[in-house]
């Protein structure tokens, strides 16, 4: 992947305390290595949010933009990391769900991994979609009208989903390719 494959692209990563450390930090790193600018967005006035790593609190991530100041139109893609705590908290935050819903309606790439798709249920973005997730979300997604598949990456239109940290390279590559395709279509 060339260093400038995503030059000029800005990607939002929406999360809060309890994000799965690898599911935020590794895609962020890979997207930046491909030339994208990433911004971590979180509700409230926090300067940083705490990661969750193998059952214990892990590293922090710096918050670049408070959710209240974030504008969907500023971003070319949205990443929703998992972790059980993070999406469960976000599902109860109306502004977070509104941001996800509004972003989903843009048709720009929206990528969710592991437990991240939980928030997509609350945003009303899963009905009729082919998706994957951490296995424990399967019934939730199916009850919301999604067609669940046990695959490393599932793409349905602009929606990209993956199951777990081991899928991060494929997950991030799918997002990079989706952004490159959008650039090619716009040219």
C-alpha positions in Angstrom: 0.0 0.0 0.0 1.5 3.3 -1.0 2.0 6.0 1.6 -0.3 8.3 -0.3 -3.1 5.9 -1.2 -5.5 7.8 1.0 -3.8 11.3 0.9 -6.4 14.0 1.5 -8.9 11.5 3.1 -10.2 12.2 6.6 -11.6 9.4 8.7 -13.6 9.6 11.9 -13.2 7.0 14.6 -16.1 7.2 17.0 -15.4 5.6 20.4 -15.5 6.1 24.2 -14.0 4.5 27.3 -13.8 0.7 27.0 -13.0 0.5 23.3 -11.1 -2.6 22.3 -7.5 -1.3 22.2 -6.4 -3.1 19.0 -9.6 -2.3 17.2 -9.0 1.4 17.5 -5.3 1.8 17.5 -4.3 -0.7 14.7 -6.8 0.5 12.1 -5.9 4.1 13.0 -2.2 3.2 12.4 -2.8 1.4 9.1 -5.1 4.1 7.8 -2.5 6.8 8.6 0.3 4.6 7.0 -1.9 4.7 3.9 -1.9 8.5 4.0 -5.2 9.3 5.7 -5.8 11.7 8.5 -7.7 10.1 11.3 -9.7 11.9 14.1 -10.9 10.2 17.3 -14.3 11.5 18.2 -15.8 10.9 21.7 -18.8 12.2 23.6 -18.2 14.7 26.4 -15.3 16.9 27.1 -12.6 14.1 27.6 -9.1 14.7 26.4 -8.6 11.0 26.1 -10.5 7.7 26.3 -9.4 4.4 27.9 -8.9 1.3 26.0 -9.7 -2.3 27.0 -7.0 -4.9 26.3 -7.4 -8.6 27.0 -9.8 -8.1 30.0 -8.0 -5.2 31.6 -7.7 -1.5 31.1 -5.2 -0.7 28.4 -3.8 2.3 26.6 -5.5 5.6 26.2 -6.3 7.3 22.9 -6.3 11.0 22.5 -9.6 12.6 21.6 -9.2 14.9 18.6 -12.8 16.2 18.4 -15.6 16.2 21.0 -18.7 14.5 19.4 -20.7 17.7 20.0 -18.3 19.5 17.6 -18.0 16.8 15.0 -19.7 17.3 11.6 -20.5 14.3 9.5 -19.7 16.2 6.3 -16.0 16.6 7.3 -15.3 12.9 7.0 -14.8 10.4 4.1 -15.3 7.4 6.3 -16.4 6.3 9.8 -14.8 3.5 11.9 -16.6 2.0 14.8 -14.3 -0.1 17.0 -15.7 -2.7 19.3 -15.0 -3.8 22.8 -18.1 -4.7 24.8 -18.1 -1.5 27.0 -17.5 1.0 24.2 -20.5 0.3 21.9 -22.8 -0.4 24.8 -22.1 3.1 26.2 -22.4 4.7 22.7 -25.8 3.0 22.1 -27.2 4.9 25.1 -25.8 8.2 23.8 -28.3 9.9 21.5 -25.8 12.2 19.8 -23.5 9.2 19.0 -26.4 7.3 17.5 -27.5 10.4 15.5 -24.0 10.9 14.2 -23.8 7.2 13.1 -27.3 7.3 11.5 -26.5 10.6 9.7 -23.2 9.2 8.5 -24.8 6.0 7.3 -27.2 8.0 5.2 -24.3 9.6 3.3 -23.3 6.5 1.4 -19.7 6.9 2.4 -17.8 3.9 3.9 -18.9 3.0 7.4 -16.7 0.2 9.0 -17.6 -1.5 12.3 -15.7 -4.4 13.9 -16.4 -6.9 16.6 -19.1 -5.4 19.0 -19.1 -2.1 17.0 -22.2 -3.2 14.9 -24.3 -3.0 18.0 -24.5 0.8 17.5 -25.7 0.2 13.9 -28.7 -1.5 15.3 -29.7 1.5 17.3 -29.0 3.8 14.3 -31.4 1.7 12.2 -28.8 0.8 9.6 -28.8 -3.0 9.6 -32.1 -4.1 8.2 -31.6 -6.1 5.0 -27.8 -5.8 5.2 -25.3 -8.6 5.0 -23.0 -8.3 8.0 -20.7 -10.0 10.4 -19.6 -9.2 14.0 -18.4 -10.9 17.2 -20.5 -14.1 17.3 -22.5 -13.0 20.4 -24.1 -10.2 18.4 -25.5 -12.6 15.7 -29.0 -12.9 17.2 -29.2 -9.1 17.9 -28.3 -8.3 14.3 -30.6 -11.0 12.9 -33.5 -9.7 15.1 -32.9 -6.3 13.7 -33.2 -7.6 10.2 -29.5 -8.2 9.2 -28.3 -11.3 7.4 -25.3 -12.4 9.5 -22.3 -14.3 8.0 -19.3 -15.8 9.7 -16.6 -14.3 7.5 -13.5 -12.2 8.1 -15.0 -9.2 6.3 -18.5 -8.6 4.9 -19.2 -5.7 2.6 -22.7 -4.6 1.7 -22.7 -1.4 -0.2 -20.8 1.2 1.9 -21.1 -1.0 5.1 -18.0 -2.9 6.0 -18.0 -5.3 9.0 -15.6 -7.7 10.7 -15.6 -10.2 13.5 -12.6 -9.8 15.8 -9.1 -8.3 16.2 -7.5 -11.1 14.0 -9.6 -9.6 11.1 -8.1 -6.1 11.5 -5.8 -6.3 8.5 -8.6 -7.5 6.1 -11.0 -5.0 7.7 -8.7 -2.1 7.2 -7.8 -3.2 3.7 -11.5 -3.3 2.8 -12.0 0.2 4.0 -8.9 1.5 2.1 -10.1 -0.2 -1.1 -13.6 1.3 -0.6 -12.1 4.8 -0.2 -9.9 4.3 -3.3 -12.9 3.1 -5.3 -14.9 6.2 -4.3 -11.9 8.4 -5.3 -11.8 6.6 -8.7 -15.5 7.1 -9.2 -15.3 10.8 -8.4 -12.4 11.3 -10.9 
